[in-house]
Amino acid sequence: MDEWSTGKSFRITIVSEGQQFQLSTETEITPFLRGARRLQHPAPVAYTLEMERLWTPWRYAYVTGKDKGTPKNGVPAALAAWPGETHCVFCNMLAAVEYGVAHGMPQDEADAAVYILERGRTCFLVLNAFPYNSGHLMVLPYQHEASLAALPDETAAELMTLTRQAERLLRKVYRPDGLNLGLNLGESAGAGVAEHLHLHAVPRWSGDNNFMSVLGETRILPEMLTESYRRLREALATEPAE
């Protein structure tokens, strides 16, 4: 395909010895034609590429219905014997763990069932069961409270101490490009569980918000929750107390 015309007014593109020239009707073009070559246009590329597959084995329980037997929010099947209901996902989770331990389940096993990573005096660190990215953590007070300002000073201080620990832990295990750390207070601010405040700690990587999230409202998570929990617990074992 040539890049010039023979009309009264035209422009010509010539590449000569690695240099490109834009010439018009008012320009003497003859000297440039010697040794010049016409621009080569690439061959057309096939529109459809080879199909790629995203393996998501953690979704097997969902599509087969095997994870639909838990009647209460926040209570996994391992702790389903708990008979209560607090109408708060986080309080349900804590109460079910306490019930399991009271009835003979080891504390570590009960905590692992709901992905609790670390317990403080007034707050705890837990892996989000519905993560935005792999390693998505939450820091919560045991107290059922919607307002940060309403927390006792000791609880508010430990909330920040555990948040600092969460940052160190995520940087150590996942080496992210950045982190989102923050609270959403109230439904209008984006809180999914507005009545029990929780601070999010989310590792981020450049480009992690891809077309699947933008167009399909779907997150692709490369790591299963059980593996995230294992890695984070191992890293916590070597984390010095603050």
N, C-alpha and C positions, 0 to 999 in steps of 0.2 A: 504494500500500500504506500503510494507516494505522498509526500507531505507538501506538494506544491500545486499551483493552479495556473491556467493559461489565460485567465480573464484579464480585464483591464486593470483591476486592482487585486493584488495577491500578496501572500506572504509565503516564504519558503524557509524550511528548517534544514540546515546542513550540519552534519557532524564531520569534522576534519581533524584527524590526529588528536582525538580526545576532546576537542573543543566544539561547542555548539554555537551556531550563528543564526540570528533571526534577520532575514533580508526582506526588503520590500521593493516595490516598483521603482522607487527613487534610488536604489542602491545598485552599484555595478556588481553583478553576481558572477561574472565569468571567471575571475581569478579564484573564487572559492570552489568552483565546480571541479577543478583539477584535483584529483586525489580524494574527493569527497565520496561518501557512501550514503545510500538511502537508509533511513531508520528502519530497523527490523522490528516487527510486532510479534509478540510471543504467540505460540500456538495456543488455541483454546484448551482450557482445562476442564475435565469432566466435572459436571455440576454435583453429582452425588458421590460422596466419599464412602469408603468402607464403613459398614455399621460398627459402632462401638457399643460395648455393654458395660453397665454399672451393676456390679454384684452387691446386693443388699440383703445378706442372710438374716440380719436382725429383724427384718420385716416378716419373716416366715410365720412367727407366732401371731402377728396381726392378721395376715391374709387367711390363715387357717382357723382363726377364731380362738386360738389357744390362750390369748391374753385377755379375753373378755369376761372372765369369770370373777374378777375382783369387784366387789360391790361398792367399795368406799374409795373416794379419791385419796391418793397418797399411801394406800395400804397395799403392798405387794402380796402375792399369793402365799409367800412364806409366813406372813403375819396375819393372814385372813381370819384366824381364830379370834382375834380381838373383837369383842361384841359391841363396842361403843361407836359413837358418831359425834364429832365436834362441829361438823359443817365447815371445817377449815382444813385444807389439804396438808398444811404443815403440822398443825396440832394433831390431826389424825395420824400422821407419820410418827410423831414423837410418842403418842399414846400407845400405838400398836407395838413399837419397840419396847416400851416399858412393860407392856403386858407379856410380850414374848419372853423377856428376861425374867420376869416374875414367875413364869411357868416353865422355867428350866432351859431356855435358849441362851447360849453364851452371848455376852454383850457384843463381842466383835462380829459374831454371825448375824445378830439382829441389826446392828448398825450397817453392815454390808448389804443387807436386804433392801435398805432404803438409800444406800450410797452415802451415809454419813462418814466423812473423812476424819474429822477432828472435833472434839468436844472441849469447850471452855467452861468456865463457871456459869456464865450467863448467856453465851452465844455458841453457835456451832457452825461448822463448815461442811457443806454437802455438795455432791455432784448433781447438777440439774438433770433430771430424767428426760427432759424434753429440750435438749441443748440447741443453741444457735450454731455453735461450733464445738468440735471435740474439745473436752476440757472445760466446758462452761460450768463454773462454780457459783454457789450462792452462799452468802454469809447471813445468818438469821439469829435473832434473839429467841430464846425459849418462850419468852413472854409474848402473848398474843396482843400485838399493838400495831396500830396503823401509822403512828406518828413518830418520827425520829425525835422530835422535841419532847415528846412525852416519856421517852425511855429514861430510866434512872441513869445517873452519871456513870456508874460502874458499867452498866450494860452498853451504853453508847461508846465508852472507851474501849471495851473489849471488842465491840463490833469493828472498830477501826484497826485494832491489833490483829484480828483474824483476817481482815481485808489486806493488810500488809503482808501477812503470811501467804495469803492466796496469790498475791502478785509474785512473790518470790518463787512460790511453787510452780506456777504456770510458766514463768520465764525459764526455770530450770528444766522442766519436763518437756515443754513444747517449743521453746525458743521462738515465740511469735514475733512478728514485726511490730506489733503494738497490742494494747489492751483496752477494752472498755470496762470501766469500773463505775458503778452508779446505782442510784435508787430511783424507782418510779413510785412516787407517793400519790395514790389516787388513781381511779380508773381512767380519768381524762388525761393523765400523764403517762398512761400505757401500762399500768400495773395489772397483771393478770390475776393476782391475789392481793387485792388492795387492803384487806383487813389485817393482814399479817406482813409487816414490812420485811423485805429481803433485798440484800445488796447483790447485784450481779457482777461477776468477774469473768469476762469473756476474752479469750485470746483471739487476736485478729492477724490476718495475713493479707498482704497486698493482693487484690484480685479475688478475695474469697467470696465476694458478693457477685456471683456469676449469673449467666442467663437463666439457670434453673431457679434461682431465687427471685429474679426480677420478673420473669415471664410465667414460670410454673408454680411460684409460691412454694417451692420445695427446696429443702436443704439436703445436700449430699455430704454425709458424715463418714469419713474414712475409717473411723475407729468405733468399735462396739463399746457400750457403757461399761461392761465388766472389765475390759482391757484398760479403759481410761482409769477406772477405779483402782485397779491393781498397780498401775504405773504411779499414780498419785500417792497411794498409800506407801509404796516403797520409797518414794522421794521424801515423804513426811518423816519416815523413820530416821533419816539423816539430817532433818531440819532442826537446827538448834532452837530451843525455847527463847521467846523474846522477853 
